[in-house]
């Protein structure tokens, strides 16, 4: 059939909503980079790429500022609309942290006691999580260190997690003036048992990458400590699969004097991400060799379960988190932000509870009583 007579516009359209003003090169910023897809022999594949969205704020453990949040939103949309992109890799600069959540300096010095401003910020945060969950490409969280608090939440929004075995995972909200309502209260019960999800959310304990793999939160853990030309597992974590006194200890941190020595060894270790990046490339190559439409329909079918719970509460949580900035958010973030001046990063919780039990009015005097004192 000859259809040459039908008018056609063959010029490719640009569907990207965002320009590049939200990306940068100097921290704190978010960077966006296209990297060629590599085949199973390490050769570059012509015309196909992975999009790398990278949090670049290593001095503050890659915590995201408002501008960085905009960069993440822009990055996932840009990758979605780029025909050449096979998948997105979400990661960060350095070897200490993927992300520790929102920037506590910005929270304490600007958003605390400005609930309307924090509400506007939470609109952006929600859009960041939505941007990951709605991305039209598979998303891989490459965890190069701590994935804590809001960092844990945006990481769990991704489809696949590949972690360095030096990484730790957890929440910090109830200890520092917030609640893990940016995704953890929604996502963790999907991944973990209900009580593991509960304890992870409220205890503020840090759990190892091996433990998170055992509990099925993440897909892959790889060694990143190089010693004598070979890689060795994280010495600070028990990686022998055995039971001690009826308790599964695989993935728990080494305790006592041995744990202290292991942590000292870890501090001096040479960190190299060769195996981590090889695993990321292996996943990217697997994605490349699948029908793109069938791949994304499969992914969206599983994402729908995460999105269901996220969508139920994200707006109500946004309003509560905004209001919380008037009292407990202000106290928690102020204490953490002033820790170098006071030597403490938390308030006097016992006194705060005692004053609440007395029915004390929340005022400047109460704030003064429970906040750490300057040394």
C-alpha positions as CSV (number, residue, x, y, z in Angstrom):
1,X,0.0,0.0,0.0
2,X,1.4,3.4,-1.0
3,X,0.8,6.0,1.7
4,X,3.3,8.6,0.4
5,X,0.4,11.0,-0.3
6,X,-0.4,11.4,3.5
7,X,1.4,14.5,4.9
8,X,3.9,13.7,7.7
9,X,6.0,15.7,10.0
10,X,9.2,13.6,10.5
11,X,11.1,16.0,12.8
12,X,11.5,14.5,16.2
13,X,9.7,16.4,19.0
14,X,11.3,17.3,22.3
15,X,9.0,16.2,25.2
16,X,11.2,17.3,28.0
17,X,9.6,19.8,30.4
18,X,12.8,20.8,32.1
19,X,15.9,22.7,30.9
20,X,19.3,22.1,32.5
21,X,19.3,24.9,35.0
22,X,18.6,22.4,37.9
23,X,21.8,20.4,37.2
24,X,25.3,21.5,38.2
25,X,28.9,20.5,38.7
26,X,29.8,22.2,42.0
27,X,28.3,20.7,45.2
28,X,25.7,20.9,46.5
29,X,24.0,20.0,43.3
30,X,22.5,17.2,41.2
31,X,24.3,16.1,38.1
32,X,22.9,14.4,35.0
33,X,25.0,12.3,32.6
34,X,24.5,9.9,29.8
35,X,26.8,6.9,29.7
36,X,27.0,4.4,26.8
37,X,25.4,1.0,27.5
38,X,28.1,-1.7,27.6
39,X,27.6,-5.2,26.1
40,X,28.6,-8.4,27.9
41,X,32.2,-7.9,26.6
42,X,32.5,-4.3,27.8
43,X,32.1,-2.7,24.4
44,X,30.0,0.5,24.0
45,X,26.7,0.0,22.2
46,X,26.1,2.7,19.6
47,X,23.2,5.1,20.3
48,X,22.0,3.5,23.6
49,X,22.7,5.0,27.1
50,X,22.0,4.8,30.8
51,X,21.1,8.1,32.5
52,X,23.1,8.7,35.7
53,X,21.4,11.0,38.2
54,X,24.0,11.7,40.8
55,X,23.6,13.5,44.2
56,X,26.7,15.7,44.7
57,X,26.9,17.0,48.2
58,X,29.5,14.7,49.8
59,X,30.5,17.0,52.6
60,X,26.9,16.7,54.0
61,X,26.6,13.0,53.2
62,X,24.8,13.8,49.9
63,X,21.7,15.2,51.8
64,X,19.5,17.0,49.3
65,X,18.9,20.7,49.3
66,X,15.8,22.2,47.7
67,X,17.7,22.9,44.5
68,X,19.0,19.3,44.4
69,X,15.4,18.0,44.8
70,X,14.5,20.0,41.7
71,X,17.5,18.4,39.9
72,X,16.3,14.9,40.8
73,X,12.8,15.7,39.5
74,X,14.3,17.1,36.3
75,X,16.7,14.2,35.9
76,X,14.0,11.5,36.0
77,X,11.8,13.4,33.6
78,X,14.6,14.0,31.2
79,X,15.6,10.3,31.2
80,X,11.9,9.3,30.7
81,X,11.7,11.5,27.6
82,X,15.0,10.5,26.0
83,X,14.4,7.7,23.4
84,X,18.1,6.6,23.7
85,X,18.0,5.9,27.4
86,X,17.6,2.2,28.4
87,X,17.5,2.7,32.2
88,X,18.3,5.2,35.0
89,X,21.0,4.8,37.6
90,X,20.4,6.8,40.7
91,X,23.6,7.2,42.9
92,X,25.8,9.7,44.6
93,X,29.4,11.1,44.8
94,X,31.9,9.5,47.2
95,X,32.1,6.3,49.2
96,X,30.5,7.3,52.4
97,X,26.9,8.0,51.6
98,X,24.2,7.6,48.9
99,X,22.0,10.0,50.8
100,X,21.1,10.8,54.4
101,X,17.8,12.6,53.5
102,X,16.9,16.3,53.5
103,X,19.6,18.8,54.3
104,X,19.3,19.4,58.0
105,X,21.2,22.7,57.9
106,X,18.5,24.0,55.4
107,X,15.8,22.5,57.5
108,X,17.0,24.0,60.8
109,X,18.0,27.4,59.5
110,X,15.2,28.1,57.0
111,X,12.2,25.7,57.1
112,X,11.9,25.2,60.9
113,X,8.9,27.2,62.2
114,X,8.0,28.1,58.6
115,X,5.3,25.5,58.0
116,X,4.0,27.0,54.8
117,X,7.5,27.1,53.3
118,X,8.1,23.6,54.4
119,X,4.8,22.6,52.8
120,X,5.9,24.0,49.5
121,X,9.2,22.1,49.9
122,X,7.2,18.9,50.6
123,X,5.3,19.4,47.4
124,X,8.7,19.2,45.6
125,X,9.7,16.1,47.7
126,X,6.5,14.4,46.7
127,X,7.1,15.2,43.1
128,X,10.6,13.7,43.5
129,X,9.2,10.4,44.7
130,X,6.5,10.5,42.0
131,X,9.2,11.2,39.4
132,X,11.0,8.0,40.3
133,X,7.8,5.9,40.5
134,X,6.5,7.3,37.2
135,X,9.8,7.2,35.3
136,X,9.2,5.5,31.9
137,X,12.5,3.7,32.2
138,X,13.7,1.1,34.8
139,X,15.4,2.6,37.8
140,X,18.5,1.3,39.6
141,X,19.6,2.6,43.0
142,X,23.4,2.3,43.2
143,X,24.1,2.5,46.9
144,X,27.6,3.7,47.5
145,X,27.3,4.2,51.3
146,X,24.7,5.3,53.9
147,X,21.1,5.2,52.7
148,X,19.3,6.8,55.6
149,X,16.1,8.7,56.3
150,X,14.9,10.4,53.2
151,X,17.7,8.8,51.3
152,X,16.2,5.4,52.2
153,X,12.8,6.6,51.0
154,X,13.9,7.8,47.6
155,X,16.1,4.7,47.2
156,X,13.1,2.4,47.9
157,X,11.1,4.2,45.2
158,X,13.6,2.8,42.7
159,X,13.0,-0.6,41.0
160,X,16.2,-2.4,41.8
161,X,18.9,-1.7,44.5
162,X,22.5,-2.8,44.2
163,X,24.6,-1.9,47.3
164,X,28.1,-1.8,48.4
165,X,28.6,-4.0,51.4
166,X,29.8,-1.1,53.4
167,X,26.4,0.6,53.1
168,X,24.0,0.9,56.0
169,X,20.2,1.5,55.8
170,X,17.7,3.0,58.3
171,X,15.6,5.9,59.4
172,X,16.3,8.8,61.7
173,X,13.0,10.8,61.9
174,X,11.7,10.0,65.4
175,X,15.1,10.7,66.9
176,X,15.6,14.0,65.0
177,X,12.2,15.6,64.9
178,X,10.3,14.0,62.0
179,X,8.5,10.8,60.9
180,X,9.5,8.6,58.0
181,X,6.4,9.6,56.0
182,X,8.3,10.4,52.8
183,X,7.9,6.8,51.7
184,X,9.2,4.5,54.4
185,X,5.9,4.1,56.2
186,X,4.4,3.2,52.8
187,X,7.2,1.1,51.2
188,X,8.8,-0.8,54.2
189,X,5.6,-2.9,55.0
190,X,5.6,-3.9,51.3
191,X,9.2,-5.2,51.5
192,X,9.6,-6.5,55.1
193,X,7.5,-8.2,57.7
194,X,5.2,-5.8,59.4
195,X,7.3,-5.8,62.6
196,X,10.6,-5.5,60.9
197,X,9.0,-2.5,59.0
198,X,7.8,-1.1,62.3
199,X,11.2,-1.5,64.1
200,X,13.1,0.0,61.2
201,X,10.8,3.0,61.1
202,X,10.8,3.8,64.8
203,X,14.1,2.5,66.3
204,X,16.4,4.6,64.2
205,X,18.8,1.6,64.1
206,X,21.2,1.2,61.2
207,X,21.1,-2.2,59.4
208,X,23.8,-3.6,57.2
209,X,23.5,-4.2,53.5
210,X,23.8,-7.9,54.1
211,X,20.9,-7.8,56.6
212,X,18.8,-5.9,54.1
213,X,19.5,-8.5,51.5
214,X,18.5,-11.2,53.9
215,X,15.3,-9.4,54.7
216,X,14.7,-9.0,50.9
217,X,14.7,-5.2,50.9
218,X,17.5,-5.0,48.3
219,X,18.5,-7.1,45.3
220,X,22.3,-7.4,45.4
221,X,25.2,-6.7,47.8
222,X,28.8,-6.7,46.5
223,X,32.2,-6.3,48.3
224,X,34.0,-2.9,47.7
225,X,37.0,-3.2,50.1
226,X,40.1,-4.0,48.1
227,X,43.1,-5.6,49.8
228,X,46.1,-7.1,48.3
229,X,44.7,-7.1,44.8
230,X,41.5,-8.8,45.8
231,X,38.1,-7.8,47.3
232,X,37.1,-8.8,50.8
233,X,33.8,-8.6,52.6
234,X,33.0,-5.9,55.1
235,X,34.8,-7.0,58.3
236,X,32.3,-5.1,60.5
237,X,29.4,-7.4,59.5
238,X,28.9,-11.1,60.2
239,X,28.7,-12.7,56.8
240,X,28.8,-16.4,57.8
241,X,25.4,-17.9,57.4
242,X,24.8,-19.4,60.8
243,X,22.5,-19.2,63.8
244,X,23.7,-18.2,67.3
245,X,21.4,-19.1,70.3
246,X,18.4,-19.4,68.1
247,X,19.0,-16.0,66.5
248,X,20.0,-15.5,62.8
249,X,23.1,-13.4,63.0
250,X,23.9,-13.2,59.3
251,X,24.1,-9.5,58.4
252,X,24.4,-8.3,62.0
253,X,27.2,-6.0,63.0
254,X,30.2,-7.5,64.9
255,X,30.1,-6.5,68.5
256,X,32.5,-6.0,71.3
257,X,36.3,-5.5,70.9
258,X,36.2,-7.4,67.6
259,X,33.6,-5.0,66.3
260,X,35.7,-2.0,67.4
261,X,38.8,-3.4,65.6
262,X,36.7,-4.1,62.5
263,X,35.3,-0.6,62.4
264,X,38.8,0.8,62.7
265,X,39.9,-1.4,59.8
266,X,36.9,-0.2,57.8
267,X,37.9,3.4,58.4
268,X,41.3,2.8,56.8
269,X,40.2,0.5,54.0
270,X,40.6,1.2,50.3
271,X,37.1,1.4,48.8
272,X,36.8,0.5,45.1
273,X,33.5,0.2,43.2
274,X,34.6,-2.0,40.4
275,X,32.3,-5.0,41.3
276,X,29.5,-2.6,42.2
277,X,29.6,-1.0,38.7
278,X,30.0,-4.4,37.0
279,X,26.8,-5.5,38.6
280,X,25.0,-2.3,37.5
281,X,26.3,-2.8,34.0
282,X,25.1,-6.5,34.0
283,X,21.6,-5.3,35.0
284,X,21.7,-2.6,32.3
285,X,22.7,-5.1,29.7
286,X,19.9,-7.4,30.7
287,X,17.4,-4.6,30.4
288,X,18.8,-3.8,26.9
289,X,18.0,-7.3,25.7
290,X,14.3,-7.2,26.6
291,X,11.4,-5.7,24.7
292,X,11.1,-2.2,26.1
293,X,7.3,-2.1,26.0
294,X,7.0,-5.4,27.7
295,X,9.7,-4.5,30.2
296,X,8.0,-1.3,31.3
297,X,4.6,-2.9,31.5
298,X,6.0,-5.5,33.8
299,X,7.8,-2.9,36.0
300,X,4.7,-0.7,36.2
301,X,2.6,-3.7,37.2
302,X,4.8,-4.1,40.3
303,X,5.3,-0.4,40.9
304,X,1.5,-0.1,41.1
305,X,1.6,-1.8,44.5
306,X,4.1,0.6,45.9
307,X,2.3,3.6,44.4
308,X,-1.0,2.5,45.9
309,X,0.2,2.9,49.4
310,X,2.3,6.0,48.6
311,X,-0.7,7.7,47.0
312,X,-3.0,7.0,49.9
313,X,-1.2,9.2,52.3
314,X,1.4,11.5,50.6
315,X,-0.8,14.6,50.7
316,X,-2.0,14.1,54.3
317,X,1.6,13.4,55.3
318,X,2.7,16.6,53.6
319,X,0.4,18.6,55.7
320,X,1.4,16.9,59.0
321,X,5.1,17.3,58.3
322,X,4.6,21.0,57.6
323,X,2.7,21.5,60.9
324,X,5.3,19.5,62.7
325,X,8.0,22.1,61.8
326,X,6.5,24.4,64.5
327,X,7.5,22.2,67.4
328,X,9.2,18.8,67.2
329,X,10.7,19.4,63.8
330,X,12.1,22.7,65.0
331,X,13.6,21.1,68.1
332,X,15.0,18.0,66.4
333,X,16.6,19.8,63.4
334,X,17.9,22.7,65.6
335,X,19.6,20.2,68.0
336,X,21.2,18.3,65.2
337,X,22.3,21.4,63.3
338,X,23.9,22.9,66.4
339,X,25.7,19.7,67.5
340,X,29.2,21.2,67.0
341,X,28.4,24.0,69.4
342,X,26.7,21.8,72.1
343,X,28.3,18.4,71.7
344,X,24.9,16.8,71.5
345,X,22.7,16.1,68.5
346,X,19.4,15.5,70.2
347,X,17.2,17.3,72.8
348,X,16.6,16.2,76.4
349,X,13.8,13.7,75.6
350,X,13.1,12.8,79.2
351,X,12.6,16.5,80.2
352,X,10.5,17.1,77.1
353,X,8.2,14.2,78.0
354,X,8.0,15.4,81.6
355,X,7.1,18.9,80.5
356,X,4.4,17.5,78.2
357,X,3.1,15.4,81.1
358,X,2.8,18.6,83.1
359,X,0.7,20.2,80.3
360,X,3.4,22.9,79.8
361,X,2.7,25.4,77.1
362,X,4.9,25.1,74.0
363,X,6.8,28.3,74.1
364,X,10.3,29.8,73.9
365,X,10.9,28.8,77.5
366,X,10.2,25.1,76.8
367,X,12.4,25.2,73.7
368,X,15.2,26.7,75.8
369,X,14.7,24.0,78.6
370,X,15.0,21.0,76.3
371,X,17.5,22.1,73.6
372,X,21.2,21.2,74.3
373,X,23.2,24.1,75.8
374,X,26.1,25.7,74.1
375,X,29.4,24.5,75.5
